Amino acid sequence: MRIIHLLLSGVILTISLFSQGVDSILVGTYLNSSDNTPLTRYNFSVVKPLGFNTIIQRAIVPINGIQSSNFDSLKQFPNLIGGNESVPVNTLYPENIDWIYYFTNALYSKWSPGVNTIPELPDSIGLKKQFGSYIDSTASTGIDTTNIGKVFIDGPNYSQYQKYVYTNKYNPNAMVNYKVNFMLKKGQVIGSGSNICSLQVVKTTPTDTVILQSALLTKEMIADEFTSFIISYNYSTTQNSPLGRGDRMLPPTTIPPKEEVYDSFFDNDAKIQFRVVWLGNAELLLDNIEVYDEEIWEQYFIDGPEERDLLLSTYQSKFNGLQPNLKYFVTMDEPHSFDNYHPIKTLQGLLDTLNSPVKLLTHFYPGGTIKGIRQYLKKLESRC
């Protein structure tokens, strides 16, 4: 039996998939963590009589002379979801850093030409080979000189976060610095020139095309075996003033009625393209393209996995006193980019290897459509 928990508009809904028994029903709510001590942090007797068996609430770890634990109050409820969500940049005490939540804000995707690396991707998303052929699992330009100067690889054509979303939507969140890694090698040499290709990071909108970063590669730079070529970029210039999240309208007193609020973190109209323009002189082969953020994925998943695992193990051990009630940790809220898919799935795998009894729960915003709910249920099912 596999249980999927889907959070929609503050209501906790539980669906049992592939179960021959009666569906499990959770009745619960979010609880605030304000400084009103009798009602929020330590005394939950006012909500217990309502019949809730599940709550989403911050699980406060004790800090001598600073804060007391609320574990005893939380254990009144058989199903606890830890909505801790404190990250290094905005927590006052290191003991409160929610490393699990923070790591789910990592951004990473791997793209191979002609291959869907994420389940149920629409045809419009992915790396597209514009000419040439496939050799095993790689794409080749071939040696037809009539293709010189043309775009060889284009895509993936999806939206990325411009800023991190791990703090309040009105805070000046940090800009995401991305790295994109092209895996390339040269084949047959066909000309006396030096330049082989131009790598480009391109942002496209319905009305504009902007090259965010580019690099020129020569024969001397590209080896006969696949080698990494990395370009760094960010969305340093936003198109409009950052007023808030696009799906959460500000009050009419702030902006005119019916005016769309520009999402300073995520722009659905802007798509990212990783382009390879072939310049001739040698056959060029592409294996894959990886893209990731520097702050979280590179620092903790590439350069420091040992430190990451130690932080995860130490953090989840702080909540042993809440077992068996504590069932889930909350991930980043409402992921909107395909770059979120692999990090969240990877983190769940890491928690499994650490024998964590607590799983991940992701709050999706499906846009209120049955199709959207169905798609997100399938994604949740694959992560549980």
Secondary structure, DSSP 8 states (H G I E B T S, - for coil): -EEEEEEETTEEEEEEES-SS------EEE----S-TTTTTS--TTTGGGT--EEEE-----BTTTB---HHHHTTSSEEEE-----GGG-SSGGG--HHHHHTT--EEEEBTTB--STT--TTSS-EE-SSEEETTEEE--S-GGGTTSEEEE-EEE--BSB--SS-TTS---B--EEEEEEEEEEEE--S-SEEEEEEEEEE-SS-EEEEEEEEEETTTS-SS-EEEEEEE---S-SS---B-TTS---TTTS-TT----BSSB-TT-EEEEEEEE-SSEEEEEEEEEEEEIIIIIIIIII-HHHHHHHHHHHHHTTGGGTTTEEEEE-SSS--SGGGHHHHHHHHHHHHHTT-S-EEE-B---TT-HHHHHHHHHHHHHH-
